[in-house]
Amino acid sequence: LAGDDTLFVGQAIPRAWLADGKRIVVERAPTYFGPVNFRLTSAAARDRITAQVEFTSDQRPKTLLVRLRHPEKRALRSVTVNGADWRDFDAGRDEGQIAHPAAGSYTIAGHY
């Protein structure tokens, strides 16, 4: 959590934990916005890391930030959110950002 209005997923995950084929699953993580489920799945050998975020309550943050750190420190080249091209990302910080997330779930894919 970064501030009262931002939910930050994957902020301090070590790069080694996202080596090709690895998966991180967290269910019902307690947050200010109610329990949140998320999964990070690495296909780093195919230049892709995917985050799935699911809100389990009606509360939403003002901003959802997802950090997708490539295990070999490759920079993000593009991001898709729920299958659509997404421009609101910071390649230098390995972050995708969703302002005012209204949906119950999101799939954020980082392409390297």
SULPE-V359267 format. One record per pair of residues at least 6 apart in sequence whose C-alpha atoms are under 8 Angstrom apart, sorted by the first residue. I is the first residue (numbers start at 0). J is the second residue. D is the distance in whole Angstrom. If there is no record, write none. Layout:
# SULPE-V359267
I:J:D + I:J:D
This chain:
# SULPE-V359267
0:6:5 + 0:7:5 + 0:8:8 + 0:30:8 + 1:7:6 + 3:31:8 + 4:60:5 + 4:61:5 + 4:62:6 + 5:60:5 + 5:61:6 + 5:62:5 + 5:63:6 + 5:64:7 + 6:60:6 + 6:62:6 + 6:63:5 + 6:64:6 + 7:63:6 + 7:64:5 + 7:65:6 + 7:66:8 + 8:37:8 + 8:63:8 + 8:64:6 + 8:65:5 + 8:66:6 + 9:65:6 + 9:66:5 + 9:67:7 + 10:65:7 + 10:66:6 + 12:68:8 + 14:68:6 + 14:69:6 + 14:70:4 + 14:71:8 + 14:72:8 + 15:70:6 + 16:22:8 + 16:23:8 + 16:70:8 + 17:39:8 + 17:40:7 + 17:41:6 + 17:43:8 + 17:48:8 + 17:68:7 + 17:69:7 + 17:70:6 + 18:41:6 + 18:42:8 + 18:43:6 + 18:69:8 + 18:70:5 + 19:41:5 + 19:42:5 + 19:43:5 + 19:44:6 + 20:40:7 + 20:41:5 + 20:42:6 + 20:43:8 + 21:40:6 + 21:41:5 + 21:42:8 + 22:38:7 + 22:39:6 + 22:40:4 + 22:41:6 + 23:38:6 + 23:39:5 + 23:40:7 + 24:36:8 + 24:37:6 + 24:38:4 + 24:39:7 + 25:36:6 + 25:37:5 + 25:38:6 + 26:34:8 + 26:35:7 + 26:36:4 + 26:37:7 + 27:34:5 + 27:35:5 + 27:36:5 + 27:55:8 + 28:34:5 + 28:35:5 + 28:36:6 + 29:35:7 + 32:56:7 + 32:58:5 + 32:59:6 + 32:60:7 + 33:54:8 + 33:55:7 + 33:56:6 + 33:58:7 + 34:54:7 + 34:55:6 + 34:56:7 + 35:52:7 + 35:53:6 + 35:54:5 + 35:55:6 + 36:52:6 + 36:53:5 + 36:54:7 + 36:55:7 + 37:50:7 + 37:51:5 + 37:52:4 + 37:53:6 + 38:49:8 + 38:50:6 + 38:51:5 + 38:52:7 + 39:48:7 + 39:49:6 + 39:50:4 + 39:51:7 + 40:48:6 + 40:49:5 + 40:50:6 + 41:47:7 + 41:48:5 + 41:49:6 + 42:48:6 + 43:69:7 + 43:70:7 + 46:110:6 + 46:111:5 + 47:108:7 + 47:109:6 + 47:110:5 + 47:111:6 + 48:67:7 + 48:69:7 + 48:108:6 + 48:109:5 + 48:110:7 + 49:67:8 + 49:106:7 + 49:107:6 + 49:108:4 + 49:109:6 + 50:65:8 + 50:67:8 + 50:105:8 + 50:106:6 + 50:107:5 + 50:108:6 + 51:104:7 + 51:105:6 + 51:106:4 + 51:107:6 + 52:104:5 + 52:105:5 + 52:106:7 + 53:103:6 + 53:104:4 + 53:105:7 + 54:103:5 + 54:104:6 + 55:103:7 + 59:99:8 + 59:100:7 + 59:101:7 + 60:99:7 + 60:100:7 + 61:98:6 + 61:99:5 + 61:100:7 + 62:96:7 + 62:97:6 + 62:98:5 + 62:99:6 + 62:100:7 + 63:96:6 + 63:97:5 + 63:98:6 + 63:99:8 + 63:100:7 + 64:94:6 + 64:95:6 + 64:96:5 + 64:97:7 + 65:94:5 + 65:95:5 + 65:96:6 + 65:107:8 + 66:92:8 + 66:93:5 + 66:94:4 + 66:95:7 + 67:93:5 + 67:94:6 + 67:95:8 + 67:109:7 + 68:93:6 + 69:111:8 + 73:111:6 + 74:90:6 + 74:91:7 + 74:93:7 + 74:111:6 + 75:89:8 + 75:90:5 + 75:91:8 + 75:93:6 + 75:109:6 + 75:110:6 + 75:111:5 + 76:90:7 + 76:109:8 + 76:110:6 + 76:111:5 + 77:84:8 + 77:85:7 + 77:86:8 + 77:88:8 + 77:109:6 + 77:110:5 + 77:111:7 + 78:84:6 + 78:85:5 + 78:86:7 + 78:88:7 + 78:95:7 + 78:107:7 + 78:108:6 + 78:109:5 + 78:110:6 + 79:85:5 + 79:106:8 + 79:107:6 + 79:108:5 + 79:109:7 + 80:105:7 + 80:106:6 + 80:107:5 + 80:108:7 + 81:105:6 + 81:106:5 + 81:107:6 + 82:106:8 + 87:95:6 + 87:96:6 + 87:97:7 + 88:94:6 + 88:95:4 + 88:96:6 + 89:95:6 + 95:107:8 + 95:109:8
